[in-house]
Amino acid sequence: MLAQRLTFLADIAFARKTEMTMAIGPDMRAKILEELGCFLVEAGDLAREVAPQLAVEAAAYEARCTQAAIDTLRHTLSRRDREPARGPLREAAIRLSVTLDETDEDWTRLAHRALRVMLDAAEENARRDVGIYDTPSPFFRSTRGQNAMERTLVPSNPAQSFAPPALHPAPPQPVACPRPAQLPGGPAALEEARPVPVAPADQQPPSEKVPTKQVAVQLPEMIPADETPDTGSLLLEEYFDLYIAKKVEGYTDDFGEEEVPDEAAGERWRKSSKNNLEVGKRLWVSLLGNRPFLEIPDAEIREAKKKMRRLPETHGKSCSETRDLDALIAETDAEDERNIAAAVAAAKRAGGSEASIERARLDNLIPRIRVETILKHTRALNRPAKMLVKLGELETSPFTKHMISSRTENAMRRREETRDRRPWDDRIHDFLATPAFRGGCDEVGDPMFWSPLVALLGGGRAEEILQLAPEDFETEGGIHYYRIHDMPGNSVKSEAGIRSIPVHPELVRLGLIELVELRRHQGEARLFPHLKRGKHKETFTELFTKEFTKYRQTHKVYWRGLDFHALRTTFHHRLMDNLVPGYVKRALMGHEGLDEGERSYAQNGIAMETLHDVVSAIPYSLAQVKSPFSHRNLDHGKTPLRIVS
């Protein structure tokens, strides 16, 4: 959150320095609109707090004026008239020290959305004018939480009861009103809406005292009030950021008071899971708006969950996707209709049967977001709240009721196409007939050639293979093998994943050991030194997986379920087909041992000769595959492949 604000302010400062207008990009639009909406509502709250008592007639007149303003905004939207938004947007830009380019093609979109924000704010203020709020007062919520905390702090020995020390209330914090907005009445209205100093707690009426947290006397010193986060005022984005910060620091999901964060665990979480939470954060903020998370109505969360199911499957996979979610869903629905209409018309012209027409309709549906992704994002919404409960900041999570039950999950999965990974069948020969395996490599160490073959004939995971170094290859009794292990820069899924795998004879024939020696001679640290890591997870697979998918699609060998990991699945199935004992399969696949004998009494592992015999028996003939080392293609028959029926 802080980094985003600093980046935004840096952009503003740069534009100011160079006296250039700012392009109305997605970040600029979002920032101005968020500030505008937040200001209008918070300024309304402040005005109500300092306003004098109204007579019944005056209150009715104000209500009529408010309704007239709402009707005017609706009429403006119906006429697509952006002019009423021009003034507030200019004022917003001035307060942010930027000059909006009103000739920018996105200005009309910004103005239209600003009118919607102004309408939403006007309707929200109208409800608050008559005392209708979506959630209880944050002070009431804090009081309930404080009562629960006080119950846990009652001394077990009544003789040790004590009067809590007098706490001085923290100085009143001004409401963080954003800068941009032009209220009726001009700048004077802004001055009148400034926060009013709060009287000391002992001078307030009993019902208005701000509850303070009591602490046990055993604590050597009290925590300053200004260091305790105000849970009730956390915006949805800050709500997620707080959880992410704790996990990156190294806390487990227990969040115990005495827990010592593990920096290494935090770094692993940052690489493996942080990006998923960031995607979930952006999704929920887009669906619900960036506002206090405790003030989000249940009805809006239910509606957001419905919208989520209509998102296209590709949502969130591109950093360049900035479309409004409602617009994205509408465009996807329209594209669905066009595709289906064209496919059905073509099937009818061809004289297709009812079954053919139905298949044409189903085959042209745009895939929507997967159930597994919906579950992941729904659970992400609840995780920070569960943390706050464990930290004593909340009594219960407001989002637990919105989690998807097992029954609903099963029903959703039944309606979804099954995409379980399966072993490669005869289509593996089509894949191995593509250019990379028929002499089309640009470089002898092309990972598109070697990594699928190493997975197919050794069962390694993609990241385990792509991060291999020349030093990982060794020999034992004349048998070449490579080590999968943990070290700085490497990523192994679990402790069981640390293992040694013999090199299949076909890989030796194709020149894998020759590539290893070449990399050693070159002084390279990796077998595939030109691979780049992804910027989110910092893994090689983050980028290579996309390239592997693109390669299969380009050469017409793309089938759902038959991906890179399915090569590892194929290796495992071949081990089962050859009746390989379970403890040997687990040793080669990097799976956890089933009993104490495997886990604690097999320190030296299985003999490399035994593992080599098992791997060499994998029944694949790669005689038609051409080595990137051209001279290797002349003697492919010298190392016969052992076939076991």
N, C-alpha and C positions, 0 to 999 in steps of 0.2 A: 504494500500500500504506500509506504513512504517512498520507495523507489519510483513508483508510478507518479506520485506527486512531484518529486524532484525532476523527473524527466519532463513532465508537463510544464513546470516552471522554467526549466532550462530552455525549452522551445520558445516560451513567451519572451524570455530575456533575449534570446538570439534575434527574434523578430523585431523586438524593440530597438536593439542595438543597430541593426541594419536598416531600420525604418522600412521594413517590408510588411505587407499584409500576410496574414496566416492563411494557408489553404484550409478549407473546412473539411478536414479529414475525419474519419470515424471517432478518433480519440477526442478531437476538439468538440465535435458535436455532442458526444456523450457527456463530456465535462460541463459544457455550458448548460445542457438540458438538466443534468442532475442538480447543478447549483441553482438553476432557476426554480425548479420545483421545490427543492428543500427550502429555499429562501421564502417563497410565497406562503408555505404552510407554517414555517416557524415564525415568520413575521406576523402572521395572523394570530398565532398563539400568544405572542408577546402583546399584541394590541388588545386581545381579550383580557389578559391579566391586569393591564393598567387602566382599562376602560371604566368609566363611572357606571353606576347602576342605571338601567334603562326602564322607562315606563313601558307598560304593555303596548301602547300605541307606537312608541318609538321602536320597540323591538320588532313589531309587525312590519313597520315601514322599512327597517333594515333588511328583514327577510325578503320583502318584495324587491328591494334594490339588488340584493344578492342573486335572486332568481332571474331578474332581468339581465344581469351581467352574464349569467350562465347561458341563458337563451341567446344572447347576442353572440357569445363565443361559438355556440352550436351553429347559428346561422352563418357565421363567418366561415366555419369549416365546411358547411354544405356548399358555399359559393366558391370554395378553394381560394379565398381571399387571404393572402399572407400579410397584407399591409399592417394589420393591427399588431403583428409580432415584430415588426421592424424596430420600433422604438425600444421595447424591452430587450431585444437581442443586441442592439447598439449599446444600450446602457450596460448590459452584461459584459460585452467586449471591452468597453472603456474601463470598467472596474477590474477586469483581468489584464489591463494594459496591452490589449491587442486590437487590431483593426481587422474586422471581418471583410473579406472580399465578397461583396454582394453580387458580383458578376460570376462568381464561382457557380458551376452547374449544380453543386450540392446545397446552395443557399436556400432554394425553394423547399428542399427536403427538410433542412434545419428549421425553417420558418413554420412549416406544417406541423412538425413534431413539437415545436415550441407552443403552438396553439393548443395542441392536445395536452401538453403539460399544464398550461394555464387553465384549461378546462378541468382537468383532474384536480388541480389545486383549489380551484373555486368550489368544486363540489365537496371536496374534503373540508374546506373551511366552513361551508354551509352546514355540514353535519356537526362539526365541532361547535358552531355557534349555538346550536340547540342541545349541546351536551351529549352527542352520540359519538362514541369513540370505539374503535375496533378492539382495543385491548384495555385491561385495567391500567391505572396510573402506575408508572414505574416506581413511585414511592410506595404504593400499596404492595407491589410485587416484592420490593426490597424488604418491607415490613414482614411479609410472610416468610421470606427467606431468613430474616434475622431471628424471628421467633423459633424457627426450626434449629438454628445454630445455637441459640441460647439454651434450648432444651438439652443439647449435647454437652454444654459446658457447666451443667449443674454439678457441684462437687459430690463425690460419693459419700463423704462424711459430712453430716449436717453441721458438725462443729467447725468445719473449715469453711463454712459459708462466708461470703464476703460481699461488701458493697463494691460494685464495679467502679473503677477510677473515673473521675470526671473527664470526659473527653471534650476537647475544644473542637467545634465543627470546623471542617475545612472551609476556607474562604469560598464564597459563592463563585461558581464557574459561569462565565457568560455563555449564552447559547451560541453555538458555532454557526451563525447565520452566514450563508454564502454571500458573496458580493453582488452577483449580477441579478438585477431585476429592477423594473421601474414600477413602483407602486402608485396607485391613484393618490395624488397629492404631492408627487415629486419628492425631492430630497428631504423635505421637511418631514414627510411621513416616515422616512427611514430613521431620522433622528428621534422621533417620538417612539419608535418601536425598539429602542435600545433596552437592554436588560435593566431591571430595577434591582438595586442591592437588596439582598435577603437579610432580614433581621436575625440576630443571634438566636440560637435554638431556644434559650430560656425565655426569650421575649415573644416567641411565636405562640399562637393558639395551639392547644394540645393536638388537634387533628392535623396541623400543618407542619409539625416538627419533622425534620428529616431524620429517619432512623439511622442510628450509628451502630457499627458492629462492636460487640463486647468481646474482650479477649481474656483468656485464662491468665491468672496472676503469675503462673509459672514462667511466662514469657519474659525474657530479660528486658525487652523494649518493644514498644508498639510499632506497628507498621504505619508509616505516614499515610494519611488518607488519600493524598494525591497520587500515591503509587498503586493504589488498588483500582483495577479497572471497573468502570461503571457499566456493569453488564446490561442494565436496562437501556443504555444509550448506544450500544454497539451496533453499527451498521452491518448489514448482511455481509459486505465485503470484509470488514474488519473482523467479523465473527469467524469467517473462514481463515483469515490471516493469522488470528491468534492460535488456532489449532495447528496450522502449518508450522508456525514458528516453534511451538512446543515440540512437535515431532522432529523437526530439523535439529533442534537442540539435543535430542536423543532420549526423550521420554517414551515410555511404553504407553499402551492404552489404559494402564491402571492409574496413572497420574497420582501415585501415592505421595503423601506429604513428605516422607523421608526418602523418596526415590532419588537416586543420584543419576542424572542423565548420562547416557553413554554416547560420546561424540561419534564413535565409529558406527553405532547403530543409526544415529541421526543422519550421517552421511549416506549410509546404505538406503535409508528411507527417502532421502532427498533424490537419489538417483533413480530409485525404482517406483516411488509412489507420489512424489510431490507434484509431478505434472498432471497426474490424474485428478488430484484435488484442485489444482488450478483450473483445469478444464471444467470440473464440476462447479467451482465457484463462479466462473464466467457464465455458465449456463443458468444457474439459479438467479444470479443478479440480472441477467437478461430477461428471465421469466417473471421475476417478482419485483425488480427495482432495488436500488441500493438504499435501503431505509432501515430503521431499527428492527432487528430481526424478531424481537418480541411483539412488534406491532403488526406483523403480517397476518391477515385474517386466514382462517382455515379454508374458507371458500376459495380464496385466491390460490392457495397451495394445491387444492384439488384440481382447479382449472389448469394450473401449470403442469401438473402430472399428466393431464389429458393432452396438452399441447406437446409435451415431451415425446409421447408415443407417436406423434405424427411427423416428427423430424426425420429427414432422410438419413440413411445409414452413414453417409459420408460426413455428417455434421461433426465438427470438432477435429477433423483430420487435416484441416488446412488452416495455417495461421493467417492466411489472407482473407478468410471468410468473415465479413463484417456486416452482413445483411441482418436487418431486424428479423427476429424469429418468426413473427407473424407473417412478414413478407416472404420469408424463406418457405414457410409451410404452404402459403397460398401459391407461390410459384411452383413448388413441387407438386401440389395437387393439380394445377393446370397442366403441367408437363405430363403427369400421369394420364390425364384425360386425352391429351393429344396423341400420346404414344399408343394408348389402347384403341382409340378410334381409328388410327392409321393401320394398326395391325389387324384389327377385326375386318376393316374394309378390304384389306389385301387378301385375307383368308376367304372372305365371301366371293371376291372376284375370281379366286382360284377354284371356286366350287368346293370349298372345304366343308367337312361334316361339322355337326354341332360340337363334337369333341375337339376338332381342330380349331374351331373358333374360340372355344373356351380356353384351350391351351395358349392361343395367341394372346388372349386377354391377360392370362396369368403371367405369361413370360415377359410381358411388357410393363408390369407393375414396378415402380421404383421401390427398391428395398428401403424399409423404414428402420429406425434405430432398433438394435437388437435388445432382447429381454435382458441379457446379461449386462448391457450398458445401462439400461434403465435402472436395474437393481443397484449397480455401482453408484450411479449419481444420486439415487434416492437415499442410499445409506450414507453417502457423503454429507447430505444435508443434516443428518442427525449426529454425526460424530463429534463436531465441536460442542454441541449441547450436552452430550453424554460426558464430555470432558468437564464442562462447567458444573455439572451435577456432582461429579467426583471431587471437584475442587471446592464445593460448597457454595458456589455462586448462584446455583439454581436448585429449586426443590425437585423439579421434574423437567424432562425435556419436552418442549412444546411440539416437537416433531415426531415423537414416538408413534402417535396415532396415525401418522401418514406413511409409516413404513409398510411395505408390501408383505402380506401374509404368505405363508407357505402354500396355502390353498390357491390364492390368486396367482402366485408365481407359477405353480404347476399348470394352472389353466392357461396362462400366457404362453408358457413353453409349448403346450400341446398345439396351440394355434400357429406356432412358428416353425418354419422349415428347419429340420435338423441338419446341423453342419458339423457333426462330430468328425474329428480327424480319423482317417482310415489309412491303411497301408496302400502304397502305390500298387496298381495292378499292371496289366500289359501296357498301359499308357506311359509307363516309365521309359519304354523303348522310343515312344514318340518324343519324349522330353530329351532323351540322350541322342536324338537325331537332329537336334537344333545346332546352329552354327558353332556355338562355343565348344561342342564336343566332337566336331568334325573338322578341326583345324582352323577354326575362325577366331582363335584367341589373338589379341594384340600383344600380349605379354605372357611370358612363360609362367608367371605367378598370378594369372587372372583368377580372382576369388570366385567368379561365376563358374569357372571350370572345376576348381579343386574343392570348394566347400560342400557342394551337394554330394560329390563322390565320397568325401571323407565322412559325411553324415550317413550316407547309404551303407557304407562298409565299415562303420565304426560306432554309429549311434550317438555321436556327439551332438550337443545342442549348438545352435547357430553361433551364439556368443562365444562358447567354449572353443569353437573351431576358428573363428575369425580373429581371436586374440592370441593364437598360437605363436610362439617365438621359436627361432632355430634352437635355442638352448633347451626347449621342451622335448626335443627328440634325442633319444638315447638308444643303446643296444644292451641286450642281456642274452648271453649264450648265442650271439649271432643274430638275434631277433630284433628288428627295429620296432620301437614303440614310442609313444608320445604321452606326456603327462598333462593331465588337466588339474590345475592347482590354483590356489589363492596366492596373490602377490599384489603389490601396489600397481594399480592400473587394470588388473584382471578382475573378473566377476564370475564367481561360481555360485550356483543357486543355493547349495547347502553344503554342509560338511561332508555328506555322503557323496557329493559330486566330485570330490577330490579323488582321482583314480588314474590308472595307467591303462592305455589301450594299445594293443599291438597293431602295427600297420599291415593292412591287408595286402597279400601278394600282388593283387592287381594294381594297387596304388604304387607299389614299388616299381612294377613294370612300366607304369605310365610316367614315372619320374619324380615322385614326391620327395624321395630322399635326395635326388639330384637338386631339386629346388631348395631343400634345406641347406645343402652344402653351398649353393650359390648365395643364399642370403647370409650365411656365415662369412663367406669370402667378401661380400659387399659391406659387412659390418652393420647390417640392418637389425633392428630390434624386434621386428615382427615378420612373420611369413608373408603377410600381405601389407606391406608398409604404406601403401598409398590410400588405404581405407581411412575414412574420416568418421569421427564420432558424432552422434546426434547432439543437438544443443540442449535438449530437455533431459533425457536420461543419461546422456554421455556414454552411450554404448554404441558399438559398431552395428548391431542389428537394427537400431532405430532408422538408419538410412539404408542399409543393405537390404532389409526386408522389402522396402519399397522398390528398390532396383530389381530384386528377384521377381516381384509381382509384375513389374513393367516388362521384364524380359519374357516371362511366360505369356503375357498378353500379346506382346509384339509378334511372337512366333507361334501363336495359336495353340499353345499347350497349357492354357490356364483352365483349371477346374477347381471349383470350390471344395475345400477339404483336402486337396492334394497340394499342400504347400511345403515349405522347407521342413517344418517340424514333422510332417508326415513321412519324410525320409527316415527320421529317427524311429518313428512308429514302425516303418517297414523293417528296419533292422531288428527291432524287438520281436516282430512277428516271425521273422526268419529264424531267430533263436528258438522260439517256441516250436516252430515247425520241425526243427532239428532235435527236439526233445532235450534241449540244454537245461541242466538243473537250475532251479530258481536262484540259488546263491551265486551261481556264475552269471546269470542274467543281471542280477542286481549289481554285481561288481562291475560289469561292463557298462550298464546304463547309468550308474551313479545314483541308485536308489537306496533308501535306508534298509539296513538289515532287519530281518524279522524277529530274530531271537538274540539272546545274550551271547551265544556262541559266535554269531556273525559280527556282533557289535564290539565285543570285548576280547574275544579269544582268537581273532584272525588278524593280528597286527601285521604279519608279514604278507597277508593277502594270498591270492591264488598264484601258482607258479606261472610265469610268463609263457612258458611252453604250452601249458594247458590252455591259456587264454588265446594264444596264437592258433592252436588247432581249432578252437571253436570259431574264431573270426574267419579263418581261412575257409571254413566249410560253408560260409554264406553263399548260396547258389546263384551268383550273378556272373555272367560272362560279359566282359566289356571289350571283346575283341574288336568291335566296330568303332570304339571310341579312340580318337586320335590324340596322342599326347601333344602338349604345347612344345615339347622338345622333339623336333621333327625326326631326329635319328631314332627315337624310341619307337616310331611307328613301323620300323622295318623288322623288329624282332619280337612282335607281340606273342608269338607262339612259344617262346623259350621259357616262359613261366606259366605252366599250365594251371588252370583254376581247378581246385578240387571240388567236385560236385557230389553232394550227398543226397541220395533219394529219400 
